[in-house]
Amino acid sequence: MPDRSTVLVIDDEEAILQVMDLNLTSQGYRVFTAESAEAGMGVLAERVVDAVIVDYRMAGMDGLEFLVRSREKHPDVPVIMVTAHGTIEMAVEAMKKGAFNYLSKPVNYDEMILLLKQALEKKHLIQDLQRCRQEMRSRNRFESIITNNKQMLEMLEMVADVAETDATVLIRGETGTGKELVARAVHYGSARAAKAFVTINCTALPDTLLETELFGHVKGAFTGATRDRRGRFEAADGGTLFLDEIGDISPNMQAKLLRVLQEMAFEKLGSSETINVDVRIVASSNRDMESAIREGRFREDLFFRLNVLPVFIPPLRERRDDIYPLANKFLERFSKKHRKQAKVIPSELMVTLLQYDWPGNVRELENSIERAVILSKGELLELAHFQMLQGDQTIRKPKSEKDLLIELEEKYSRFPNTLAMVAKELGIDVSTLYRKRKKYGIV
């Protein structure tokens, strides 16, 4: 299949323009021509151009000046410079200023086509990488965190404001509330988004392993160290390191970590060479850090170093208005993943999910919906699927929908917008709530 990319050719000799146009057109390229660099800049301003071939020596603006100016306004458009025979120094200078490559006169047109294909392939690879990075940013930014809760929205707004800074963030909340999700949003909302987001679970590793995981080691540092290994701090250089459950590390590791956070420098295990890094720290904990400090289990100076921007994620039982949108999002995701027909959470089941306290928080809700989807036989999820999977610690026997409506109206009776608040907690609109009140004779 011929390439339909658009190429701009700039040369002040009309005969050369005609020959290049003919050669490129025969390969399927769409060609624009310009007899001066100034005219070429005009074409770039008005047309979509995928690549440029420009002569170095021209009257007025020469090819090198065109290269510099075009790179300022169109940095993604590769430029191939054409130079006279024996002017390799000019070609090298052009490459230093950003030219993709160069051709010597007289031009070998087979070589020209090959260089052009290489330039366009590189451009397309860069564009694909940029798209992938943008998709990753979109998936991990704050907009991907599903919430209707006022407290959560205020927290995310605050974190979004400081994401562009390098401030250290300490995220606190119960297990399963989504601390890593917020940490990823901090990273992908920052100027470091193109660099690595590196995580380590501090709870899962004993001191000896945690130290080598964080700082790395050199060959022979200990029995079994058969090669050098890079640690998480080094891997996160230029990006973000997420220290998950930092409250569980030992006093010995706390002291070592404090020194690294203060200096952003460390030595690998078994080495005396100091490694300097540029890493943003985001940490999390499900512990009562203040109690741990009072009891001598956590260093106060390390806590202050980590707690520059404190973030608290409330448990799911304190933001029940998130249960409805989360449950439906998980239903949609897992139905596609497991190729199931499940599309609906019946209102009676949703009422039950809204009443349950979810001690495992969002993670428990997610896992429960996935299991229910897997066990589903048709379009509806069933309460029995949840009871089977949770054993004796089951979802409580639900109140009737009528009783729940009455209870919620009593709960919000002191507010002027009672029905709006009830509808929000149930995850329905006010018109649906009116129909339900009429159905149950609630006046």
N, C-alpha and C positions, 0 to 999 in steps of 0.2 A: 504493500500500500504506500503511495507517495506521501511524503511529509507535507502537510499543509501549513507549516509554520511560516510566519511572515519575516522576511529579511530586508533590512535597509542597507543599500550599498551606496557609499559616498566616495566619489572620485571626481577630480576636475577635468578628466579626459573622457569625452563622450564615447569614444570607441571602446574604451575599457568597460564603461558602464553597460554598453550594449552586449558585449561578450559575456560579462558576469551575469547579466539579466537572462540571457539565453541559457547559459549553463545551469543556473539555479532553477529557472522555470521548467527545464527539462526533467528536473528531479522532483517536481511537484511543489516547490516553494512558491509562495506569493511574494513578489518583489516590488519594493519601492526603491527609487533611485533619487540621488541628489547630487548636484554638481559642485556643491560647496559644503563645508562643515556647518555654516550658518543655516543653510537650507535643510541640512540633515537634522539640526536641532528643532526646526519648525515641524518636520515630519514626526519626530518623536513626541512633540507636544500635541499633535492632532490625531495620530494613528496608534493602534496597538501594534507594537513591534516586538518580535521574539528574539532577534539577534541583529547585530550590526557588523558590517565589514567596511572598514574605513581606511583610506589611503593616508599615510603619515604626512607626506609633503604636499601641501596645497597652498594656494594663495590665500591671504587673509588668515582666518583661524586654521591652524594645522590640526592634524589628526590627534596629536597628544593633548592639545587644549580641548578638543572635542571630547576626548576620552574622560578627562577630568570633569568637565561640565555635565556630561551625560550620566556619569556615575553618581553625581550629586543628586540628580533628579530621578534617575531610573537605575538604581543600583542592581536590580535583578536582571537587567538586559545585558547579556554577554557581548563583548566587543572584541573582534578580531582585527588586528592592525596589519596593514599591508605596507611593507617597507622596501626601499630600493636595495638592490644587491650590494652587499658589503657594509650595511649599516646595522650590524648586530647590536652595537651599543644602544642605538635608538630603540630596537626591539626589546632589549633588556629593561630599558627605562620604562617603556610602555607596560611591560609585565609587572614591574614594581608598582605602577600606578593603577593597576587593576585590570589590564587587558587579559582576556582569556588566553590568547595565544597570538602568534604573528605568522604572516606569510611573506616570503621574499619574492620580489619581482625578478624575472617574469613569473607570473603566478602559475603554479601547477594546479589545474582545476580539480583533479582527483583529490589532491591534498586539501584543497579548499572545502570540498564537500565533506571529507572525513572530519576536518576540524570543526566544521559547522555542526555536524551530527553530534560530536563529542560535547560541544558547548551547549547544545539544546538538551542533551541527555542530563548533563550536570544541572542545568537550570531546572528541569523537571524533577530531578531527585531532590533538590533543595526545596522546591515548592511542595512536594509530597511530605517532606520532613516537617516543613512549617505547618502544613495542614494537620499532620499527626499531633504536633505539639499543641496546636490550637484546640483540637478535639480533646486532648488530654486536659488542657486548661479548663475547657468548658465543662468536662465531666467532673472536675475536682474543685471548681470554684464554688463560692458561697451559694450561687443560684441552684446548684445541684442538691443542696441540703433542703429536704422537704419539711416545712414547718408552717403552722398557722398561729403558733403561740407567741404572744406579745413579748414575753421574757426572752425567748429564743431569738426573735427578730431583732430586739434591741441589742442582744449580745453579738449577733452576726454583723450588725451595722457598726458596732464599735470595733470589732476585729477587722472588718474590711477597711476601716479608716487607717489602721496602723499596719496593714499587711505590706504596704510598700516600704515600710521602714525595716530596720534590722533588729527591732526590739525583741528580746527574749520573751517567749510566751509560756505561761504555765496553765494548762487546761486541767480543770478538776471536775470530777463527777463520778457517779457510780459506774461499775463495769457495765458495758453494753449501751452506754448513752450516746456514743458516736464521737469519742475524743479524737480518734485518728482521722475521722472524716473532717473534723474542724481543722486539725493540724495540716492535712493536705490542702484544704481550702486556703489556709494562711500562706503556704508555700506557693501554690499556683496563682494566688492573687498578688504575688510579689514580683519584684524585678529579678528574682532568682529562679523564676519558673522554668527557664530553659535548662537549668542545671539540675543536679540530682536531688531527689527527695529520698533520704535514707532513714530507715527505721530500725530500732532495736528494742526488744522487749526485755527490760532490765530484770523482771521477775523470773524469767525462764532460765537464767544462767547463774552458776556459782561464780564467786569472785575471780578465780583463775581464768575461767573462760570469758567472763565479761570484760576483763582487762585486755585480753588479746583481741576480742571482738571490737572493742572501742578503739584501741591504739595500734593493733597489729603486732607482728613479731618478726624477727629475723631468723634465718636458718640456724638451727642449733641452740635457740634460746631455751628450749626445754626438750625433754624426751618426746620424740614424735614430730618435732618441728623440722621437717625435711626441706622446707623452702621458705623464702620470705613471704609474708602475708600482709596485705594492706588492711588496715582497720576501718571502722565506719567513719571516724572523723576524717580520715584522708579521702575516703570515697565520697564524702559529702562536701569536699572543698568547693567553694563557690555557690553551694546550694544550702539545703536545710537538713539538719539531723534531728529526728524525732525520738526522744528518749521516753519510751512508753513505760508507765508505772515507775517513775523515778523514786518514789517514796519507799521502795522495797530494797534499795541497794544498801550495802553494809557501810558502817562508819569508815572503814579503810578505803573503800571505793569512793565514798563521798569526798574524802580529802584529796584524792587523786583527781577526781573530776573537777573539784573547785579550782585547783591550780590551772587546769587546762582551760576552763571557762574564763579565768582571769587573763591568761596570757595568749590563748589560742595557739598554744605550742605544746608539743609533747615528744616523748621518745618512744619508739617501738620497744616492745619487750625484748631484752637482750642487746639493745643498741644504745650508744651514747649520743647519737646524732639527733639533733633537735629538728623537728618538722613543724613548720608554721603553716597554719591553715586559715581560711576565711569561711567560717561556718555560722549559719544562723541556728540557734537552738530553740526548739519547741519541745516542751516536756509535758508529761501528764501524770496524774496520780488519782487513785480512788481512795486514798488514805486521808485521815484527819491530820494534816501536816502540823497544825498548831499543837495538838496533843503530843505528837511525836517529838516536837522540839522541846516541849516542857519536860518530857520523860527522858530526854537525852538520846533519843533514837535517830534524830535527824539534825544535822548542823544548821544552825540559824543563819550563818553567813552564806551557806549554799542556797538555802531557801530564798533569801533576799536576792541572790544573784539570778535565780530562776524566775522569781515572782515579779518581774518588771511589769508585765502585762498579765494580770490574773483574769482568767476566764472560767466561769462556772456553767456547766451544762446541767440543767435540772433533770431529775429522773422522769420517766415517761408518765408515772402516776400523777405527777404535778403538772403535766401538760397534755391532758387527755384529748384536747382539741387536735393533737397531732396524730392520734390513733387512726382516725378515719382515713386521712390522705395517705398515711404510711401503709396501712393495710391494703388499700386499693393499688398503690404503686407496687408493693411486693406481689400482689396477686397478678398484676399485668406482667411483671418481670418473670416470675416463675412459671406462669402458664406458657410463655414463649420458650423459656429455657427447657422445660420438660415436655413441650409439645402436648399440652393438655387443653381441654375445652373450657376449663373453669374460667368464668368471666364475672361472676356475681357473688358478693357476700350478702346473704339475706339480711334484712333489717333486724330480725330477731337475733341473729348471730352477731351482728355489729353491735347491738345493744349490750350483749354479753362481753364482747371484747372491750367495749368502753368502760365496763364496770370492773374488769379485772385489773389488779394492781401492777402486773408485769414486773416482778422483782428482777428479772433479767433485762429489763428495759427494751430498747429498740431491737437489740440483737435477738432477744427472746421472741418478740413479735415477728421478726423476719423469719427466724427458724420455724416458728409455729405455722406461719402462712405457707412456707415452702412445703412442709410436711403435709399440710392439709391439701395443697394443690396436688402433690404426688398421689395422695390417697383418693382424690376426687374421681368420680365416675362420669360426671356430666358438667353442666355449666355452673352449678351451685356448690359452694363449700358447705360443709355440714358441721354442726357442733360436735357430733360424735367423733370426728377426726381429731379435734383438739383434746377431747376427754381421753381418748385412747392413748394419745402420745404423752400426756402429762400425768397419768396415773392418779394417785391419791391427791397429789397437789394439783388438783384440777381447777379449771375455771369454775368459779362459784356458780351455783344455781341462779340463773338470771331472774331479776324482777321482770314483771310483764312490762311491755312497752308503755302501757298506760301508766303504771306505777312510776316508771322512770320519768315520764313527762311531768307528772305531778311533783315528784321530788325535785326535779331541776327547776321547775317554776317557783317552788317554795325557796330554793337556794338563791335564786336571783330576784326574788320578789321586791327587794328593797331598791333595785335599780330601775330607772325610768325606761330602759330598753330591754326589759325582761325577756321577751320572746326572741329578740335578735340574739341575745346571749345564749339562750337555750338552743336555738337553731345552730349556732356556731359550735357549741360543745358537742352536738350530735352529728355535726358535719353535713347538715342539710340546709336548704334555703328556707326562708320564713314562710313562703307559700306552701311548701310541703308540710311544715310544722302546723299551719292552720288546718290543713286537710286531716292530719293525724288527730288534732284536738277535736275537730268536728266528728271524726270517726268514733272517738272514745267518749264523746259527750262532755268534754272538759270545757267549762265556761269560766 
